[in-house]
C-alpha cells in the first residue's frame, strides 16, 4: 500500500500501487545516478574532512553550494531517495482535499482518498504526460513561464486531466478514458498514477520515491524525546506564508537555522534571552534522520519577539526544565522546525536551483488557542517577531551565497556552537557517496 491513515498510531506504508492493483510497467523510479566530471571533482575534494568531529572538521567545499551540476546530483542522491516533508495533514482534512507540490522537478499530488487515507502520487497523466492539476489555459503573459503552478482544494471523487479528459479517482486509478475502445490491449484498470511511500509523523506528511526506503519514524525517536510534552501532533497550523525564489542554496539555509554561534551576535539586540554559549550538544549518528540543536534561555516562557516573552499562554504540559529550552530541528532534506514556550513553527524548503529556494513558513498552535480572544492579532505580532529574525538571517545567508561564489571562499573550521552543521554534513556526505 502507499496510503496511510494519520494519527498517533498511523500505519507507515512504503510504496507500490493501490491494494490489489498491478503496477504498470515502466512506473518504477530509477535510482541510477550519473556522476558528471565536475561532480566527481567535488566529491573527490576531501569531503571526509567535513565528517570528522566538530572540533577538527571543516565546511563542505564551496562548489557544493554553487555548482548547478552538483545540485542536479543532489536531486538524485537526496530528494529522490530520502523522506521529504510535503506539508501537514490539516491541509487535507477531508476526503477529496488535496494540494500539489513539486520536488526535484517531479509534480506530485497529496490527497486524502475517499477511504480517509493520505496518498502521495505523481500528477503526470499516464496518457500524454500533462500535469493533471495544471490549468487548462494560461494568459498570454505566462505562455513562456515554466514555473510549476501549485494548487489546492477539493477534487470531489477524482482528478480529470484537462488535455484529453483521462480521469483518475482519489486512489490514482484510471476510471475514465474517452474513445479508447479501438486501441488494442488498452485496459483502464491496468493504469494508475505512480504512488510514493507515505508516512505521517506528528501530522507532518512525508513521502519517498524509493519504495524500499526504511521507515522514517524510528529514526526520529531522539526528537520525540525532546518534543513529547509539546504534543505537536495535536497542534494546528496558522495560515502559511510562502516565500519564493530566495537567492541562496538550501544547505546554507539549513546551516543557518540550526547553529547557535550567530544567536547573540547577528541577533544580539533581539536574542539576548538565548545566548550562543547556551548550546547543548545532542548525540548524532549518520543513520539518524534528524539533527537537534537546543539551548537554555535566560528565563522561562520566552518568546521570539522584542518582549522576549511568550505572547500566548505557555504550554502547561512542559517540565520546569523545558520552560527554558529553545530547540530547533532539521529533518533533511526539506523540513526545519522549532518549539517555543507557547507554540511551534516550521520551515518547509523546496529548492528549485542551486541558488534558488522556496520556503513555506507557518506557526503551530494548540488547537484550543484558535478560540482565544485576539488570537489573530497576537499571531500577527508573533509573526512580526519572527520577521525581525528573518530580516537578519536572510541578509546573512544571501551574503554567504555571494561569498561562496568567490574564488577566495574558504573551507573554514567550526566553532563548537556550530556542531549541528557538522552533524548535518555527517548526514549528507555518506548519502553523496552512496549515490555516486
C-alpha positions in Angstrom: 0.0 0.0 0.0 1.0 3.6 -0.4 -1.6 5.4 1.6 -1.6 6.0 5.3 -4.2 7.0 7.9 -2.9 9.8 10.1 -3.0 9.8 13.9 -0.7 8.6 16.7 -0.9 5.1 15.5 -0.7 5.8 11.8 0.4 3.0 9.5 3.6 3.6 7.6 3.2 2.3 4.1 6.2 2.4 1.7 5.4 2.2 -1.9 3.7 0.3 -4.7 0.3 0.7 -6.1 -3.2 0.8 -4.5 -4.1 -2.5 -2.9 -4.6 -5.4 -5.4 -3.7 -3.1 -8.2 -0.9 -4.3 -10.5 2.0 -1.9 -11.1 2.3 -0.5 -14.6 5.5 -1.4 -16.4 7.9 1.5 -16.5 6.4 3.2 -13.4 9.2 2.4 -11.0 11.7 5.1 -10.2 15.3 4.6 -11.4 17.9 5.4 -8.8 20.9 5.2 -11.1 22.8 8.5 -10.6 25.1 9.7 -13.3 28.1 11.4 -11.8 29.4 14.1 -14.1 33.1 15.0 -14.1 32.5 18.3 -12.3 30.5 16.5 -9.6 33.2 13.8 -9.3 35.8 16.5 -8.8 33.7 17.9 -5.9 33.2 14.5 -4.4 36.9 13.8 -4.6 37.8 17.2 -2.9 38.2 15.7 0.6 34.6 15.5 1.8 35.8 13.3 4.7 37.3 16.4 6.2 33.8 17.6 6.9 32.7 14.4 8.6 35.2 14.2 11.5 34.3 15.6 14.8 33.2 19.2 15.0 36.4 20.2 16.9 38.5 19.5 13.8 36.0 19.4 10.9 35.9 22.0 8.1 33.0 23.1 5.9 32.0 21.5 2.7 33.7 22.7 -0.5 32.1 25.9 -1.7 31.2 24.2 -5.0 28.7 22.1 -3.1 26.6 25.3 -2.7 27.2 26.9 -6.1 27.7 24.3 -8.8 24.5 23.7 -10.9 25.5 20.1 -11.8 26.1 19.3 -8.1 22.6 20.4 -7.4 21.3 18.1 -10.1 23.3 15.3 -8.5 21.7 16.2 -5.1 18.2 15.8 -6.6 19.0 12.2 -7.4 21.1 11.5 -4.3 18.8 13.1 -1.7 15.5 14.4 -2.8 14.5 11.2 -4.8 15.9 8.8 -2.1 15.1 10.4 1.3 11.8 11.1 3.1 10.7 14.6 2.1 8.2 16.6 4.1 5.4 18.0 1.9 3.0 19.6 4.4 0.6 18.9 7.2 -2.4 16.7 7.4 -4.8 19.6 8.2 -4.2 20.7 4.6 -6.1 17.5 3.6 -8.6 17.3 6.4 -11.5 15.8 4.4 -11.8 13.1 1.7 -11.0 14.8 -1.7 -8.9 17.5 -0.1 -5.6 17.9 -2.0 -2.6 20.1 -2.6 0.2 19.8 -5.1 4.0 20.1 -4.7 7.0 19.8 -7.0 10.0 18.0 -5.6 13.2 17.6 -7.8 11.1 18.5 -10.9 8.5 15.8 -10.1 4.9 17.1 -9.9 3.1 15.5 -7.0 -0.5 15.3 -5.6 -1.1 14.9 -1.9 -4.7 13.8 -1.4 -7.0 12.3 1.2 -8.7 9.5 -0.6 -12.4 8.5 -0.3 -11.4 6.0 2.4 -9.7 8.6 4.5 -6.1 7.7 3.8 -3.5 10.2 2.8 -1.8 9.4 -0.5 1.0 11.0 -2.5 1.2 10.2 -6.2 2.5 11.5 -9.4 0.5 14.3 -11.0 1.7 13.3 -14.5 -1.1 11.9 -16.7 -0.4 8.3 -17.9 -1.5 9.3 -21.4 0.5 12.2 -22.8 2.2 13.4 -19.6 0.3 16.6 -19.0 0.3 17.6 -15.3 -3.4 16.8 -14.4 -3.7 19.6 -11.9 -2.4 22.3 -14.2 -4.9 24.8 -15.5 -6.4 24.2 -19.0 -5.4 27.7 -20.2 -2.8 30.3 -19.4 -2.9 34.1 -20.0 -0.6 35.2 -22.8 1.9 36.8 -20.4 2.5 33.4 -18.9 2.9 31.3 -22.1 6.6 31.1 -21.6 6.5 30.7 -17.9 7.6 27.2 -16.8 7.2 27.8 -13.1 5.1 25.0 -11.6 1.5 26.0 -10.9 0.7 24.6 -7.5 -2.9 24.3 -6.4 -5.1 23.0 -3.6 -8.8 22.4 -2.9 -11.2 19.5 -3.0 -11.3 17.3 -6.1 -14.5 15.6 -5.2 -14.1 12.0 -6.3 -11.1 12.4 -8.5 -8.9 14.3 -11.0 -9.6 14.9 -14.7 -6.7 15.8 -17.0 -7.7 18.9 -18.9 -5.9 17.7 -22.1 -7.9 14.6 -23.1 -10.1 14.1 -20.1 -8.5 11.0 -18.7 -9.9 10.8 -15.2 -8.4 9.2 -12.0 -10.0 8.5 -8.7 -8.5 9.6 -5.4 -6.5 6.4 -5.2 -4.9 7.2 -8.6 -6.7 4.5 -10.6 -7.8 5.5 -14.1 -11.6 5.4 -14.2 -12.2 7.2 -17.5 -10.5 7.5 -20.9 -12.8 8.7 -23.7 -12.9 6.9 -27.1 -10.1 4.4 -26.3 -12.2 1.4 -27.3 -10.3 1.0 -30.7 -6.9 0.8 -29.0 -5.8 -2.8 -28.9 -4.9 -4.1 -25.5 -6.0 -1.0 -23.7 -7.4 -1.7 -20.2 -8.0 1.3 -18.0 -8.0 -1.0 -14.9 -4.3 -1.6 -15.6 -3.4 2.1 -15.3 -2.7 4.0 -12.2 -0.8 7.2 -11.2 2.5 6.1 -9.7 2.4 6.1 -5.9 5.0 7.2 -3.4 5.6 5.8 0.0 3.8 7.9 2.7 4.5 8.3 6.4 2.7 10.6 8.8 4.8 11.9 11.7 3.3 14.3 14.2 0.8 15.3 11.4 3.7 16.2 9.0 3.2 14.4 5.7 6.4 12.7 4.4 6.8 10.9 1.1 9.5 8.9 -0.5 10.1 8.0 -4.2 12.1 5.0 -3.0 9.5 2.4 -2.1 12.2 0.3 -0.4 13.4 3.0 1.9 13.5 2.2 5.7 10.7 3.8 7.7 11.3 7.3 9.0 9.7 7.4 12.4 12.1 5.1 14.2 15.0 7.4 13.1 13.2 10.4 14.7 12.9 8.9 18.2 15.6 11.3 19.5 13.3 14.2 18.5 10.3 12.6 20.1 12.0 12.5 23.5 12.6 16.3 23.2 9.2 17.4 21.9 6.8 14.9 23.6 5.4 17.5 26.0 4.6 20.0 23.2 2.1 17.5 21.7 2.8 18.7 18.2 0.6 16.0 16.7 -2.4 17.8 18.1 -1.4 21.3 17.1 -2.9 23.1 14.1 -1.1 25.4 11.7 -1.6 29.1 11.1 -2.1 30.5 7.6 1.3 29.7 5.9 3.4 32.3 4.3 5.1 31.3 1.0 8.5 32.9 0.2 9.6 32.3 -3.3 12.8 32.4 -5.3 15.1 33.2 -2.4 18.6 33.6 -3.8 20.7 31.1 -1.8 21.4 27.4 -1.6 19.1 25.2 0.5 22.0 23.9 2.6 23.0 27.5 3.6 19.5 27.9 4.9 19.6 24.7 6.9 23.0 25.5 8.4 21.9 29.0 9.5 18.7 27.6 11.0 20.4 25.1 13.2 23.6 26.7 14.6 23.8 28.8 17.8 27.1 30.6 17.0 25.3 33.6 15.5 22.4 33.8 18.0 23.7 36.6 20.2 26.0 38.0 17.6 23.9 38.6 14.4 20.8 38.7 16.6 22.4 40.5 19.5 19.6 43.0 20.0 16.6 40.7 19.8 18.0 37.4 21.0 19.5 38.3 24.4 17.4 35.6 26.0 19.1 32.8 24.0 22.9 33.1 24.1 25.3 31.3 21.8 27.1 29.6 24.7 23.9 28.1 26.0 24.1 25.5 23.2 23.6 21.9 24.4 25.2 19.2 22.2 22.9 16.3 21.2 24.3 13.0 20.1 24.1 12.1 16.4 24.7 9.0 14.3 24.7 9.0 10.5 21.7 6.7 10.4 19.7 9.3 12.3 17.1 11.2 10.2 17.3 14.4 12.1 19.7 16.9 13.7 18.8 18.5 17.1 20.0 21.9 18.2 19.0 23.2 21.6 20.0 25.7 24.2 19.0 27.1 27.6 17.2 30.5 27.7 17.9 33.2 30.4 14.3 32.9 31.7 11.3 30.6 31.4 8.4 31.0 29.0 10.4 33.0 26.5 9.3 34.4 23.1 10.9 35.2 19.8 9.7 38.8 19.8 11.0 42.1 21.2 9.4 41.4 24.6 11.3 38.2 25.0 8.1 36.7 26.5 5.5 34.2 25.3 2.5 36.0 23.7 0.1 33.1 24.1 -0.4 31.0 27.3 2.7 28.9 27.8 2.1 25.2 27.2 1.4 23.7 30.6 2.5 20.1 29.8 6.2 21.0 29.7 8.5 20.3 32.5 10.1 23.1 34.5 13.4 22.4 32.6 11.6 22.6 29.3 10.2 26.1 30.1 13.6 27.5 29.5 14.6 25.4 26.4 14.9 26.7 22.9 15.0 23.7 20.5 15.4 23.5 16.7 15.4 20.5 14.4 16.3 19.5 10.9 14.7 16.6 9.1 16.7 16.8 5.9 16.3 17.5 3.1 13.1 19.6 3.4 11.9 20.2 7.0 13.2 22.6 9.6 11.1 23.3 12.7 11.4 24.6 16.3 9.4 24.8 19.5 8.6 27.9 21.6 7.1 28.3 25.0 3.6 28.7 23.6 3.8 27.1 20.2 5.9 25.6 17.4 6.8 26.6 13.9 8.2 25.1 10.7 10.0 26.0 7.5 9.4 23.8 4.5 12.2 24.1 2.0 11.8 23.3 -1.7 15.0 24.2 -3.7 14.4 24.9 -7.4 18.0 25.6 -8.4 21.4 25.6 -6.9 20.8 29.2 -5.7 17.0 29.4 -5.6 14.8 28.3 -2.8 11.1 28.4 -2.0 10.1 28.3 1.7 6.8 27.8 3.4 6.7 29.2 6.9 3.9 28.5 9.4 3.2 28.6 13.1 1.8 25.6 15.0 -0.6 26.2 18.0 -2.5 24.0 20.4 -5.9 23.6 18.9 -7.8 25.5 21.7 -5.7 28.6 21.2 -7.6 29.4 18.0 -10.6 30.3 20.1 -8.6 32.7 22.3 -9.7 36.4 22.1 -7.4 38.3 19.8 -5.8 35.1 18.6 -5.2 36.5 15.1 -3.9 39.8 16.4 -1.4 38.1 18.7 -0.4 35.7 15.9 0.3 38.7 13.7 2.6 40.2 16.4 4.3 36.8 16.8 4.9 36.6 13.1 6.4 40.1 13.2 8.8 38.9 15.8 9.9 36.1 13.5 10.3 38.6 10.7 12.8 40.5 12.8 15.0 37.4 12.9 14.4 36.7 9.2 15.5 40.1 8.1 18.9 39.4 9.7 19.1 35.8 8.8 18.1 36.3 5.1 20.6 39.2 4.8 23.3 36.9 6.2 22.6 33.8 4.1 22.2 35.8 0.8 25.6 37.4 1.6 27.1 33.9 2.3 25.8 32.7 -1.0 27.5 35.6 -2.7 30.7 34.9 -0.8 30.7 31.2 -1.7 30.9 32.1 -5.4 34.2 33.9 -4.8 37.5 32.2 -5.7 38.6 33.0 -2.2 35.6 31.2 -0.5 37.0 29.2 2.4 36.6 25.7 3.9 36.8 27.1 7.4 36.9 25.3 10.7 33.8 25.4 13.0 33.1 26.7 16.5 31.7 24.2 19.0 28.4 26.2 18.8 28.2 25.1 15.2 28.3 21.4 16.0 24.8 20.9 14.3 26.4 22.0 11.0 29.0 19.3 11.4 26.2 16.8 12.1 24.3 17.9 9.0 27.4 17.3 6.9 27.8 13.9 8.5 24.3 13.2 7.3 25.0 14.5 3.8 28.3 13.0 2.9 27.5 9.3 3.2 24.4 9.9 1.1 26.5 11.6 -1.6 29.0 8.7 -1.5 26.3 6.1 -1.7 24.7 7.7 -4.7 27.9 8.2 -6.6 
